[in-house]
Amino acid sequence: MTLNRVKTSFLASVAGLALLAGCGPNPNDAADKGKEEAVEPVKLEEPPAGQLPDTVVPTAYRLDLVTDPAKDGFTGTAEIDMRLKAPHARIWLHSLDQTIQSVVARTPDGTEIEGTFEGNLADGGVSKIDFAEPVPAGNATLVIEYRAPYNFGLAGLYKAEQKDRPYLATQMEPIDARRMFPGFDDPRFKTPWTLTVTAPQGNQVIANAPLKGTSQLDNGMVEHTFAATRPIQSYLVALAVGPYDMREGDPIPANTLRATPVPFRGFAPAGKGDQLDVAMQVTDDMVTFQESYFNYPYPYAKLDIIAVPDFAYGAMENAGAIIYRESALLINDRTPLGRRRGVLTTHAHELAHQWFGNLVTPEWWNDIWLNEAFATWMSYKTMDEVYPDQGYDRASQRRGLYAMGEDSLINARQIRNPIESNADINDAFDGITYSKGAGVLSMFENYLGEEDFRAGIRQHMKRFEDDAANVEDFMQSVADGSGAADVVDSFRSFIFQPGIPYLDVKTECEAEDAGLITITQNRYAPLGSDIDADGSTWEVPLAIRISGPAGDIVERTMLTGKTTEIPLDGQCADWVMPNASGGYWRFNLSDENWTALTENFEALDATEQLSFIDSIAAAFRAGDAPASAVLDALQASSTAEWDVAMQSVNKAKGYYSALPEEEQDLMTRFARETYRPVYDALKAREDSLSQGETLLLQDLYAGLLEMGAMPEKREKLADKAAAYVGVDGDPDPDALDADTVFTGIKYGTKLGGRDFYEAALEYARNSSNQYERRRMLQVMVANADESELADLMKEMQGSDWQGQETWSVMQSALGNEAHQETAWGLYKASFDNFISRTPEIRKAQTAGAVASFCEAEKVAEARDFFVSKGDIIPGYERSLAQAEESGNLCAAFREEKVGELVETLGERQSD
């Protein structure tokens, strides 16, 4: 706890007013006295939990900062205009890791009331200022002078180095703005911000608003004065200072929505400015599409995109000054195709936030899903517009299917989760928020229709521009814009409870013209789960495809109860596809209906095929579908659209790794027979493949190698990897193409021994490619022999490596199944050391390592270890609970279903 006491003084005018108040009788005394007694000064005794009181509302901030990246800290003056609903003897606010040097409340008439600051009175830097005299109701300005260290955990105003050059950057979301300045760090408080930043000459200084001017100071420093921003919340305040390369982009042209061009620049660490080109070239098209979608002009006065040397997240949507992890923005000729697509999708995501999240802001962190789910969903719509026919139209569905792994847990969060602690805030930034949220939004867009859904979004932008809104506001906007009031209850059923609707679909045919479909919904629960499957129901916007003698129809209805019957007048169903829209649910069928659907797999579109493969694999994992049906489905899907076939091969890889080593040959033969012909066909026309087909070819190559179906290629690939990292000379960048580097590193590590390890480590140490460097280290540690594994885990404790690199390698080490016991021992022994260097946001996530284990005893041991370390990984509880459950479910699956899988594979190969 820090405690700074500041003497209280009053201006002569204040004393004079007090004397006048003590003079002879005044006819208004009685009335004035009654008013004073009626309004007691606010002095909340207990630190507020969660949101700050709304009796003090900030209306504008002015920050004056003196920075130098070469030093370890900075000084600042924060002037905060505020509106008080009543007199206040005490104000609560946020301040973390700051030394407060003076505090003054200034009223409109010039009165200054000095106060006493006391910090860290509750988790998250909740602090108070006590005033010797109450600050009157109405407007006032809080003036705080302070100093603070730069953060070295990638939070607040933090410092990072690259090639011995220091840089400053910010990451405020969710609750780290309070590290850079004292204030009301609460998302519902949106105000203009005016920054003045002094820094050494020769540094770029970038903030949210345009630069108004600079002044050269006598001490070699330069003062930068920025314009006031449009109203934004504290977590969007941005600052970057350092020797960044700057690229002046073409302004984003004016259009029918926006009368003036938007100034546009890009920044990157020194020497990397040219790698901004790809992202900068496509920004105009992305912004223009999003403006058109929202029917609202880009909201801010300029747009800067800034790649920083180290960053905790992928990127941060700061208004007008988006900050990216270097590897999430820069693209060069060594960027793999999948990564390139990811970089551009991230860019579209951050741009979408300028409207959803920045222009319209959630009132509190329980609605952060509105930001992140929407930006995720919108990023794919943007990519599909800018890069049509490259599979982005199904991307939100794929993200939703990905989220179902986490959503299958009893410890899964609901999309809109209650916030009871700061740990709950950090927990909200997970796959449920981003991926399930995007999948659910996509489902409702399909249900309402694209135009009606967009009308609701546009209405929401206009209703709440420069303001904060909650989920009820959003759902009402969508209902009003679309004209579909029933969507609200359905929306609520998906966002206010965790889990996945699991539809058990039965068909009957009492007569040729009197078919019946009965649908019963439960919550999906895999084998070994403690989920109460009967305990949840949803309002599901069902689209079910029914094929019969009269042809195909798609029946659309809202499932509102536990069981729904759909009569088929005039026919019976030959087969049914219970998810014809890619909605967020799974289904189960009888063995006969699984077979019928598989036999008609080619009649399904790619959206239906994705849902089918996910559902049959999930049904197998729940003990409801036989292994034979799953294997038939994998074979049927192996020649489908690229993303469907990728889903198929990835399921096969999962089954291969689940088998005992002595039985894996069975899956090897299945993979060779099922996927090798597809690989060969794609390889034969490699130069003419679409992006999706190229991604599939890469997945097939890696999968077939892993499953032992192309043993002749492993040695050759390892040799190429050895040349790439320079085992026998200088590294040869042409030895491996960008898309096979990490697969090559895997087999180089497995087969190349000590010589390869030393050359690869030196290559990584000298690499300036942030993404390649970290991925290489992760692949190496997950595939190394015991000796090299131990050496690499020890090596990562050194100062050559960023804290985030060390953390990711230590987490990846536990995925080395061949030497997991050794890795676990070293992990525990070095835990305190590497956690001390871990970025703040990663610490709580560290307990997720428990999911690396697939035996109940090992899971329990790992759980106990992380509990014992809870004091240095605060907020770990949900991560641990989910990881422990995942490990136990893995063990249950292997115990319950692997034997059946082995038997079925054996029977197929003996036929």
Disulfide bonds with the S-S distance in Angstrom:
Cys509-Cys572 1.86
Cys854-Cys890 1.86
